[in-house]
Amino acid sequence: MLMVVRHLAAIVMPFTMAVLVPLWIVRSNRSAPAGLPAIASQLAGVVALAIGLALFAASVRYFAVQGRGTLAPWDPPKLLVVAGPYRYVRNPMISGVVFILAGEALVLVSRPLALWALLFLCVNLVYIPLLEEPLLVERFGDAYREYCREVHRIVPRARPWDPRGRRGVSERA
């Protein structure tokens, strides 16, 4: 039960970024485009939403089961997780939220939501290397440095990285 509460508390920030801010943007900028281009945009948006939700859910699961922590900075994983989606990209949670935001923009055919998705991505492209990664180097040392050499920050690898034989790393796939 405690783990469920820990994860619910940790999801507050992504929920705010992916649901509450977009709701505020949509309420401020209402429009209802129609026609074939809008339908194509909405179908692409549904696909993007599904990809984003899958990435986010898998990331939370791997953090809980293998890392024994949450996505929250105040309750991070105890072990470096390099399994599942983390074998392809270092930040699948951020990638997942970007897909969700882009999917929302496409489904609602909303330029302001697309700009929000782009802003969210840009902020994370600055935040992650400047603040998050140095802390991860401190916590996980050489295992994290090697992981960084092998797996890209945002753009996924074509093939999964094989972390076998690494110490201090949760490597079950």
N, CA and C atoms as a LAMMPS dump frame, in Angstrom:
ITEM: TIMESTEP
0
ITEM: NUMBER OF ATOMS
519
ITEM: BOX BOUNDS ff ff ff
-5.0000000000000000e+02 5.0000000000000000e+02
-5.0000000000000000e+02 5.0000000000000000e+02
-5.0000000000000000e+02 5.0000000000000000e+02
ITEM: ATOMS id mol type element x y z
1 1 1 N 0.824 -1.196 0
2 1 2 C 0 0 0
3 1 3 C 0.87 1.264 0
4 2 1 N 1.965 1.222 0.778
5 2 2 C 2.858 2.376 0.852
6 2 3 C 3.454 2.687 -0.519
7 3 1 N 3.812 1.645 -1.277
8 3 2 C 4.384 1.858 -2.61
9 3 3 C 3.368 2.541 -3.523
10 4 1 N 2.098 2.18 -3.42
11 4 2 C 1.056 2.806 -4.235
12 4 3 C 0.956 4.29 -3.898
13 5 1 N 0.979 4.624 -2.631
14 5 2 C 0.917 6.025 -2.204
15 5 3 C 2.146 6.778 -2.692
16 6 1 N 3.318 6.15 -2.596
17 6 2 C 4.55 6.783 -3.073
18 6 3 C 4.446 7.105 -4.567
19 7 1 N 3.914 6.17 -5.346
20 7 2 C 3.801 6.385 -6.793
21 7 3 C 2.73 7.413 -7.137
22 8 1 N 1.632 7.407 -6.415
23 8 2 C 0.592 8.418 -6.659
24 8 3 C 1.134 9.818 -6.389
25 9 1 N 1.886 9.974 -5.314
26 9 2 C 2.483 11.277 -5.003
27 9 3 C 3.492 11.683 -6.075
28 10 1 N 4.22 10.719 -6.607
29 10 2 C 5.252 10.998 -7.613
30 10 3 C 4.659 11.403 -8.955
31 11 1 N 3.438 11.007 -9.234
32 11 2 C 2.829 11.268 -10.537
33 11 3 C 2.235 12.679 -10.621
34 12 1 N 2.251 13.422 -9.53
35 12 2 C 1.672 14.765 -9.516
36 12 3 C 2.3 15.659 -10.597
37 13 1 N 3.622 15.688 -10.708
38 13 2 C 4.286 16.574 -11.667
39 13 3 C 3.962 16.187 -13.117
40 14 1 N 4.132 14.913 -13.52
41 14 2 C 3.774 14.575 -14.899
42 14 3 C 2.292 14.808 -15.201
43 15 1 N 1.42 14.536 -14.228
44 15 2 C -0.008 14.773 -14.42
45 15 3 C -0.267 16.262 -14.663
46 16 1 N 0.415 17.104 -13.908
47 16 2 C 0.27 18.546 -14.098
48 16 3 C 0.715 18.955 -15.495
49 17 1 N 1.883 18.455 -15.922
50 17 2 C 2.433 18.831 -17.228
51 17 3 C 1.608 18.276 -18.396
52 18 1 N 1.116 17.045 -18.244
53 18 2 C 0.452 16.367 -19.363
54 18 3 C -1.069 16.511 -19.37
55 19 1 N -1.652 16.922 -18.25
56 19 2 C -3.118 17.015 -18.199
57 19 3 C -3.588 18.417 -17.795
58 20 1 N -3.137 18.904 -16.658
59 20 2 C -3.671 20.175 -16.159
60 20 3 C -3.266 21.371 -17.022
61 21 1 N -1.986 21.47 -17.377
62 21 2 C -1.556 22.589 -18.236
63 21 3 C -2.252 22.515 -19.598
64 22 1 N -2.288 21.343 -20.261
65 22 2 C -3.025 21.285 -21.532
66 22 3 C -4.506 21.652 -21.402
67 23 1 N -5.153 21.248 -20.31
68 23 2 C -6.554 21.644 -20.112
69 23 3 C -6.679 23.156 -20.04
70 24 1 N -5.784 23.797 -19.318
71 24 2 C -5.806 25.25 -19.215
72 24 3 C -5.587 25.887 -20.589
73 25 1 N -4.634 25.345 -21.352
74 25 2 C -4.352 25.882 -22.693
75 25 3 C -5.568 25.726 -23.601
76 26 1 N -6.186 24.566 -23.587
77 26 2 C -7.338 24.305 -24.452
78 26 3 C -8.505 25.208 -24.079
79 27 1 N -8.742 25.392 -22.807
80 27 2 C -9.841 26.275 -22.387
81 27 3 C -9.6 27.71 -22.834
82 28 1 N -8.349 28.107 -22.926
83 28 2 C -8.004 29.468 -23.341
84 28 3 C -8 29.641 -24.854
85 29 1 N -7.912 28.556 -25.591
86 29 2 C -7.76 28.612 -27.056
87 29 3 C -8.672 27.594 -27.727
88 30 1 N -9.934 27.822 -27.708
89 30 2 C -10.881 26.856 -28.288
90 30 3 C -10.996 27.036 -29.792
91 31 1 N -10.945 25.901 -30.471
92 31 2 C -11.223 25.874 -31.908
93 31 3 C -11.599 24.445 -32.26
94 32 1 N -12.319 24.283 -33.341
95 32 2 C -12.773 22.95 -33.728
96 32 3 C -12.598 22.755 -35.235
97 33 1 N -11.36 22.523 -35.689
98 33 2 C -11.155 22.298 -37.113
99 33 3 C -11.833 20.995 -37.554
100 34 1 N -12.228 20.957 -38.795
101 34 2 C -12.901 19.771 -39.321
102 34 3 C -12.263 19.381 -40.648
103 35 1 N -12.725 18.287 -41.205
104 35 2 C -12.246 17.85 -42.498
105 35 3 C -11.209 16.753 -42.392
106 36 1 N -10.761 16.282 -43.544
107 36 2 C -9.812 15.172 -43.623
108 36 3 C -8.48 15.469 -42.929
109 37 1 N -7.888 16.658 -43.099
110 37 2 C -6.637 16.926 -42.378
111 37 3 C -6.793 16.831 -40.858
112 38 1 N -7.913 17.315 -40.335
113 38 2 C -8.148 17.244 -38.892
114 38 3 C -8.31 15.792 -38.453
115 39 1 N -8.997 14.986 -39.243
116 39 2 C -9.185 13.568 -38.902
117 39 3 C -7.847 12.841 -38.93
118 40 1 N -7.014 13.11 -39.923
119 40 2 C -5.677 12.493 -40
120 40 3 C -4.838 12.909 -38.798
121 41 1 N -4.912 14.177 -38.425
122 41 2 C -4.189 14.67 -37.257
123 41 3 C -4.66 13.951 -35.996
124 42 1 N -5.953 13.773 -35.87
125 42 2 C -6.497 13.128 -34.687
126 42 3 C -6.101 11.657 -34.603
127 43 1 N -6.092 10.971 -35.734
128 43 2 C -5.651 9.569 -35.73
129 43 3 C -4.179 9.455 -35.343
130 44 1 N -3.346 10.336 -35.9
131 44 2 C -1.924 10.349 -35.527
132 44 3 C -1.786 10.674 -34.041
133 45 1 N -2.621 11.558 -33.544
134 45 2 C -2.595 11.913 -32.13
135 45 3 C -2.93 10.753 -31.222
136 46 1 N -3.904 9.945 -31.631
137 46 2 C -4.269 8.764 -30.829
138 46 3 C -3.08 7.801 -30.753
139 47 1 N -2.381 7.617 -31.873
140 47 2 C -1.195 6.747 -31.885
141 47 3 C -0.119 7.325 -30.962
142 48 1 N 0.137 8.627 -31.068
143 48 2 C 1.143 9.275 -30.213
144 48 3 C 0.767 9.155 -28.737
145 49 1 N -0.51 9.349 -28.425
146 49 2 C -0.962 9.197 -27.036
147 49 3 C -0.716 7.781 -26.52
148 50 1 N -1.026 6.787 -27.335
149 50 2 C -0.822 5.393 -26.927
150 50 3 C 0.664 5.106 -26.681
151 51 1 N 1.522 5.586 -27.57
152 51 2 C 2.968 5.392 -27.389
153 51 3 C 3.424 6.078 -26.103
154 52 1 N 2.991 7.308 -25.903
155 52 2 C 3.385 8.061 -24.71
156 52 3 C 2.936 7.403 -23.425
157 53 1 N 1.686 6.965 -23.394
158 53 2 C 1.183 6.301 -22.188
159 53 3 C 1.918 4.999 -21.916
160 54 1 N 2.218 4.244 -22.973
161 54 2 C 2.951 2.986 -22.806
162 54 3 C 4.362 3.243 -22.267
163 55 1 N 5.051 4.23 -22.827
164 55 2 C 6.397 4.563 -22.344
165 55 3 C 6.366 5.014 -20.883
166 56 1 N 5.433 5.884 -20.566
167 56 2 C 5.345 6.398 -19.205
168 56 3 C 5.034 5.27 -18.223
169 57 1 N 4.041 4.441 -18.543
170 57 2 C 3.647 3.347 -17.646
171 57 3 C 4.789 2.348 -17.465
172 58 1 N 5.472 2.01 -18.553
173 58 2 C 6.6 1.076 -18.449
174 58 3 C 7.711 1.663 -17.589
175 59 1 N 7.967 2.949 -17.742
176 59 2 C 9.014 3.604 -16.954
177 59 3 C 8.694 3.556 -15.463
178 60 1 N 7.466 3.882 -15.115
179 60 2 C 7.053 3.853 -13.712
180 60 3 C 7.172 2.434 -13.167
181 61 1 N 6.747 1.466 -13.948
182 61 2 C 6.822 0.059 -13.532
183 61 3 C 8.265 -0.369 -13.278
184 62 1 N 9.164 -0.067 -14.217
185 62 2 C 10.565 -0.463 -14.047
186 62 3 C 11.207 0.246 -12.859
187 63 1 N 10.871 1.506 -12.642
188 63 2 C 11.4 2.21 -11.475
189 63 3 C 10.936 1.524 -10.192
190 64 1 N 9.681 1.101 -10.139
191 64 2 C 9.134 0.48 -8.932
192 64 3 C 9.696 -0.914 -8.711
193 65 1 N 9.607 -1.749 -9.722
194 65 2 C 9.952 -3.161 -9.57
195 65 3 C 11.461 -3.38 -9.518
196 66 1 N 12.192 -2.753 -10.419
197 66 2 C 13.619 -3.018 -10.485
198 66 3 C 14.467 -1.983 -9.765
199 67 1 N 14.037 -0.74 -9.798
200 67 2 C 14.82 0.299 -9.152
201 67 3 C 14.45 0.503 -7.703
202 68 1 N 13.292 -0.044 -7.303
203 68 2 C 12.766 0.082 -5.939
204 68 3 C 12.598 1.538 -5.518
205 69 1 N 12.013 2.333 -6.424
206 69 2 C 11.747 3.736 -6.13
207 69 3 C 10.657 4.264 -7.038
208 70 1 N 10.561 5.581 -7.106
209 70 2 C 9.541 6.217 -7.935
210 70 3 C 10.21 7.21 -8.88
211 71 1 N 9.419 7.857 -9.702
212 71 2 C 9.941 8.865 -10.607
213 71 3 C 10.168 10.199 -9.913
214 72 1 N 9.751 10.327 -8.678
215 72 2 C 9.881 11.594 -7.943
216 72 3 C 11.315 11.811 -7.472
217 73 1 N 11.806 13.03 -7.571
218 73 2 C 13.171 13.315 -7.11
219 73 3 C 13.366 13.048 -5.613
220 74 1 N 12.296 13.14 -4.827
221 74 2 C 12.401 12.906 -3.388
222 74 3 C 12.337 11.42 -3.025
223 75 1 N 12.049 10.546 -3.995
224 75 2 C 11.957 9.103 -3.752
225 75 3 C 12.487 8.344 -4.975
226 76 1 N 13.75 8.586 -5.362
227 76 2 C 14.265 8.008 -6.6
228 76 3 C 14.568 6.513 -6.459
229 77 1 N 14.751 5.839 -7.582
230 77 2 C 15.13 4.428 -7.54
231 77 3 C 16.454 4.234 -6.793
232 78 1 N 16.551 3.12 -6.093
233 78 2 C 17.782 2.797 -5.357
234 78 3 C 18.835 2.212 -6.289
235 79 1 N 18.385 1.547 -7.352
236 79 2 C 19.287 0.952 -8.339
237 79 3 C 19.121 1.664 -9.671
238 80 1 N 20.192 1.714 -10.437
239 80 2 C 20.14 2.274 -11.783
240 80 3 C 19.357 1.314 -12.672
241 81 1 N 18.295 1.793 -13.273
242 81 2 C 17.446 0.961 -14.123
243 81 3 C 17.872 1.137 -15.575
244 82 1 N 18.271 0.016 -16.194
245 82 2 C 18.668 0.041 -17.607
246 82 3 C 17.997 -1.111 -18.351
247 83 1 N 16.775 -1.412 -17.968
248 83 2 C 16.005 -2.485 -18.587
249 83 3 C 14.771 -1.877 -19.256
250 84 1 N 14.058 -2.712 -20.015
251 84 2 C 12.833 -2.249 -20.656
252 84 3 C 13.113 -1.082 -21.584
253 85 1 N 12.308 -0.011 -21.505
254 85 2 C 12.517 1.119 -22.403
255 85 3 C 13.843 1.836 -22.149
256 86 1 N 14.416 1.651 -20.963
257 86 2 C 15.701 2.285 -20.638
258 86 3 C 16.861 1.661 -21.411
259 87 1 N 16.641 0.551 -22.057
260 87 2 C 17.67 -0.032 -22.918
261 87 3 C 17.756 0.705 -24.253
262 88 1 N 16.728 1.487 -24.572
263 88 2 C 16.675 2.222 -25.839
264 88 3 C 16.97 3.709 -25.677
265 89 1 N 16.514 4.295 -24.568
266 89 2 C 16.632 5.74 -24.366
267 89 3 C 16.749 6.005 -22.862
268 90 1 N 17.568 6.982 -22.482
269 90 2 C 17.803 7.248 -21.058
270 90 3 C 16.615 7.888 -20.354
271 91 1 N 15.767 8.577 -21.076
272 91 2 C 14.653 9.297 -20.453
273 91 3 C 13.309 8.927 -21.087
274 92 1 N 12.913 7.651 -20.989
275 92 2 C 11.644 7.279 -21.623
276 92 3 C 10.429 7.943 -20.979
277 93 1 N 10.547 8.349 -19.709
278 93 2 C 9.419 9.062 -19.093
279 93 3 C 9.207 10.406 -19.773
280 94 1 N 10.292 11.136 -19.989
281 94 2 C 10.185 12.431 -20.66
282 94 3 C 9.713 12.213 -22.091
283 95 1 N 10.278 11.22 -22.766
284 95 2 C 9.824 10.906 -24.126
285 95 3 C 8.336 10.585 -24.123
286 96 1 N 7.903 9.816 -23.12
287 96 2 C 6.482 9.471 -23.015
288 96 3 C 5.604 10.697 -22.835
289 97 1 N 6.021 11.608 -21.967
290 97 2 C 5.226 12.82 -21.748
291 97 3 C 5.218 13.681 -23.009
292 98 1 N 6.341 13.761 -23.719
293 98 2 C 6.379 14.527 -24.97
294 98 3 C 5.416 13.909 -25.987
295 99 1 N 5.404 12.583 -26.093
296 99 2 C 4.446 11.916 -26.992
297 99 3 C 3.008 12.221 -26.571
298 100 1 N 2.743 12.196 -25.259
299 100 2 C 1.393 12.498 -24.773
300 100 3 C 1.003 13.926 -25.152
301 101 1 N 1.901 14.872 -24.907
302 101 2 C 1.604 16.271 -25.236
303 101 3 C 1.407 16.466 -26.74
304 102 1 N 2.269 15.835 -27.533
305 102 2 C 2.118 15.931 -28.986
306 102 3 C 0.817 15.276 -29.431
307 103 1 N 0.487 14.135 -28.818
308 103 2 C -0.771 13.465 -29.135
309 103 3 C -1.975 14.328 -28.811
310 104 1 N -1.93 15 -27.675
311 104 2 C -3.025 15.901 -27.315
312 104 3 C -3.147 17.032 -28.342
313 105 1 N -2.003 17.589 -28.733
314 105 2 C -2.014 18.674 -29.721
315 105 3 C -2.6 18.197 -31.044
316 106 1 N -2.249 16.984 -31.448
317 106 2 C -2.764 16.44 -32.708
318 106 3 C -4.251 16.098 -32.619
319 107 1 N -4.659 15.462 -31.528
320 107 2 C -6.072 15.098 -31.365
321 107 3 C -6.951 16.343 -31.351
322 108 1 N -6.492 17.37 -30.661
323 108 2 C -7.287 18.594 -30.549
324 108 3 C -6.957 19.608 -31.652
325 109 1 N -6.034 19.235 -32.532
326 109 2 C -5.581 20.11 -33.621
327 109 3 C -5.316 21.511 -33.051
328 110 1 N -4.398 21.54 -32.085
329 110 2 C -4.155 22.766 -31.321
330 110 3 C -2.703 23.219 -31.444
331 111 1 N -2.501 24.341 -32.087
332 111 2 C -1.152 24.924 -32.189
333 111 3 C -0.615 25.321 -30.806
334 112 1 N -1.423 25.933 -29.924
335 112 2 C -0.894 26.255 -28.579
336 112 3 C -0.431 25.01 -27.811
337 113 1 N -1.139 23.895 -27.952
338 113 2 C -0.69 22.662 -27.289
339 113 3 C 0.592 22.144 -27.923
340 114 1 N 0.738 22.28 -29.229
341 114 2 C 1.985 21.868 -29.893
342 114 3 C 3.155 22.711 -29.386
343 115 1 N 2.927 23.998 -29.189
344 115 2 C 3.964 24.874 -28.649
345 115 3 C 4.314 24.481 -27.213
346 116 1 N 3.311 24.098 -26.428
347 116 2 C 3.558 23.636 -25.063
348 116 3 C 4.414 22.369 -25.091
349 117 1 N 4.123 21.435 -25.989
350 117 2 C 4.926 20.21 -26.103
351 117 3 C 6.375 20.556 -26.442
352 118 1 N 6.555 21.478 -27.364
353 118 2 C 7.903 21.902 -27.758
354 118 3 C 8.62 22.585 -26.59
355 119 1 N 7.935 23.449 -25.862
356 119 2 C 8.529 24.114 -24.706
357 119 3 C 8.925 23.094 -23.637
358 120 1 N 8.044 22.14 -23.362
359 120 2 C 8.335 21.09 -22.385
360 120 3 C 9.594 20.33 -22.787
361 121 1 N 9.698 19.963 -24.06
362 121 2 C 10.876 19.253 -24.559
363 121 3 C 12.132 20.11 -24.388
364 122 1 N 12.067 21.369 -24.773
365 122 2 C 13.235 22.267 -24.675
366 122 3 C 13.691 22.44 -23.232
367 123 1 N 12.757 22.625 -22.322
368 123 2 C 13.118 22.772 -20.903
369 123 3 C 13.844 21.518 -20.421
370 124 1 N 13.358 20.346 -20.806
371 124 2 C 13.997 19.107 -20.369
372 124 3 C 15.344 18.879 -21.042
373 125 1 N 15.505 19.359 -22.261
374 125 2 C 16.806 19.241 -22.928
375 125 3 C 17.869 20.084 -22.224
376 126 1 N 17.444 21.088 -21.491
377 126 2 C 18.376 21.904 -20.703
378 126 3 C 18.506 21.332 -19.288
379 127 1 N 17.373 21.027 -18.657
380 127 2 C 17.349 20.56 -17.273
381 127 3 C 18.109 19.241 -17.08
382 128 1 N 17.863 18.273 -17.943
383 128 2 C 18.427 16.939 -17.743
384 128 3 C 19.959 16.958 -17.694
385 129 1 N 20.654 17.517 -18.699
386 129 2 C 22.12 17.487 -18.621
387 129 3 C 22.71 18.413 -17.548
388 130 1 N 22.031 19.504 -17.248
389 130 2 C 22.589 20.442 -16.277
390 130 3 C 22.343 20.044 -14.828
391 131 1 N 21.186 19.484 -14.534
392 131 2 C 20.837 19.198 -13.141
393 131 3 C 20.673 17.717 -12.83
394 132 1 N 19.942 17 -13.654
395 132 2 C 19.622 15.612 -13.319
396 132 3 C 20.812 14.67 -13.507
397 133 1 N 21.48 14.766 -14.644
398 133 2 C 22.555 13.816 -14.928
399 133 3 C 23.748 13.92 -13.976
400 134 1 N 24.173 15.126 -13.569
401 134 2 C 25.268 15.171 -12.585
402 134 3 C 24.913 14.456 -11.271
403 135 1 N 23.661 14.563 -10.851
404 135 2 C 23.232 13.86 -9.641
405 135 3 C 23.257 12.341 -9.846
406 136 1 N 22.896 11.898 -11.035
407 136 2 C 22.928 10.462 -11.322
408 136 3 C 24.361 9.945 -11.388
409 137 1 N 25.269 10.745 -11.887
410 137 2 C 26.685 10.363 -11.89
411 137 3 C 27.166 10.212 -10.446
412 138 1 N 26.779 11.143 -9.574
413 138 2 C 27.14 11.051 -8.149
414 138 3 C 26.602 9.778 -7.518
415 139 1 N 25.35 9.429 -7.828
416 139 2 C 24.709 8.265 -7.191
417 139 3 C 25.195 6.943 -7.745
418 140 1 N 25.386 6.87 -9.076
419 140 2 C 25.655 5.573 -9.694
420 140 3 C 27.044 5.445 -10.313
421 141 1 N 27.803 6.537 -10.359
422 141 2 C 29.197 6.496 -10.788
423 141 3 C 29.434 5.957 -12.183
424 142 1 N 30.413 5.054 -12.271
425 142 2 C 30.85 4.528 -13.572
426 142 3 C 29.745 3.785 -14.318
427 143 1 N 28.847 3.132 -13.577
428 143 2 C 27.746 2.415 -14.248
429 143 3 C 26.895 3.399 -15.048
430 144 1 N 26.634 4.563 -14.459
431 144 2 C 25.837 5.56 -15.175
432 144 3 C 26.629 6.194 -16.31
433 145 1 N 27.919 6.441 -16.095
434 145 2 C 28.752 7.005 -17.169
435 145 3 C 28.768 6.081 -18.385
436 146 1 N 28.918 4.774 -18.13
437 146 2 C 28.909 3.816 -19.238
438 146 3 C 27.546 3.814 -19.933
439 147 1 N 26.497 3.838 -19.151
440 147 2 C 25.141 3.885 -19.696
441 147 3 C 24.974 5.112 -20.6
442 148 1 N 25.467 6.255 -20.154
443 148 2 C 25.384 7.486 -20.953
444 148 3 C 26.149 7.366 -22.269
445 149 1 N 27.269 6.663 -22.238
446 149 2 C 28.04 6.471 -23.476
447 149 3 C 27.29 5.591 -24.476
448 150 1 N 26.473 4.685 -23.963
449 150 2 C 25.82 3.695 -24.818
450 150 3 C 24.397 4.057 -25.239
451 151 1 N 23.683 4.811 -24.404
452 151 2 C 22.255 5.074 -24.641
453 151 3 C 22.025 6.586 -24.709
454 152 1 N 21.33 7.028 -25.747
455 152 2 C 21.07 8.452 -25.95
456 152 3 C 20.065 8.992 -24.946
457 153 1 N 20.132 10.291 -24.717
458 153 2 C 19.295 10.982 -23.735
459 153 3 C 17.819 10.987 -24.143
460 154 1 N 17.515 11.376 -25.365
461 154 2 C 16.121 11.551 -25.787
462 154 3 C 15.777 10.696 -27.006
463 155 1 N 16.674 10.624 -27.975
464 155 2 C 16.421 9.878 -29.211
465 155 3 C 16.786 8.407 -28.982
466 156 1 N 15.845 7.487 -29.168
467 156 2 C 16.111 6.08 -28.877
468 156 3 C 17.122 5.444 -29.835
469 157 1 N 17.799 4.436 -29.322
470 157 2 C 18.685 3.593 -30.133
471 157 3 C 17.821 2.712 -31.034
472 158 1 N 18.4 2.251 -32.132
473 158 2 C 17.68 1.332 -33.012
474 158 3 C 17.557 -0.046 -32.358
475 159 1 N 18.605 -0.457 -31.658
476 159 2 C 18.604 -1.757 -30.97
477 159 3 C 18.822 -1.538 -29.476
478 160 1 N 18.271 -2.416 -28.662
479 160 2 C 18.432 -2.235 -27.211
480 160 3 C 19.881 -2.462 -26.774
481 161 1 N 20.307 -1.677 -25.788
482 161 2 C 21.626 -1.857 -25.202
483 161 3 C 21.595 -3.055 -24.269
484 162 1 N 22.653 -3.838 -24.267
485 162 2 C 22.742 -5.015 -23.412
486 162 3 C 23.607 -4.685 -22.199
487 163 1 N 22.982 -4.487 -21.032
488 163 2 C 23.734 -4.083 -19.842
489 163 3 C 24.285 -5.24 -19.022
490 164 1 N 24.26 -6.466 -19.515
491 164 2 C 24.697 -7.617 -18.709
492 164 3 C 26.103 -7.431 -18.16
493 165 1 N 26.258 -7.867 -16.929
494 165 2 C 27.564 -7.834 -16.293
495 165 3 C 27.871 -6.517 -15.593
496 166 1 N 26.934 -5.598 -15.532
497 166 2 C 27.179 -4.314 -14.869
498 166 3 C 26.808 -4.427 -13.392
499 167 1 N 27.623 -3.877 -12.51
500 167 2 C 27.341 -3.924 -11.07
501 167 3 C 26.55 -2.696 -10.638
502 168 1 N 25.647 -2.871 -9.637
503 168 2 C 24.843 -1.753 -9.14
504 168 3 C 23.754 -1.341 -10.09
505 169 1 N 23.45 -2.231 -11.04
506 169 2 C 22.493 -1.904 -12.087
507 169 3 C 21.394 -2.96 -12.066
508 170 1 N 20.144 -2.536 -12.177
509 170 2 C 19.044 -3.467 -12.311
510 170 3 C 18.915 -3.797 -13.785
511 171 1 N 19.214 -5.04 -14.149
512 171 2 C 19.336 -5.352 -15.566
513 171 3 C 18.331 -6.371 -16.076
514 172 1 N 17.399 -6.795 -15.275
515 172 2 C 16.397 -7.746 -15.772
516 172 3 C 15.52 -7.054 -16.805
517 173 1 N 15.282 -7.71 -17.91
518 173 2 C 14.447 -7.123 -18.96
519 173 3 C 13.004 -7.512 -18.805
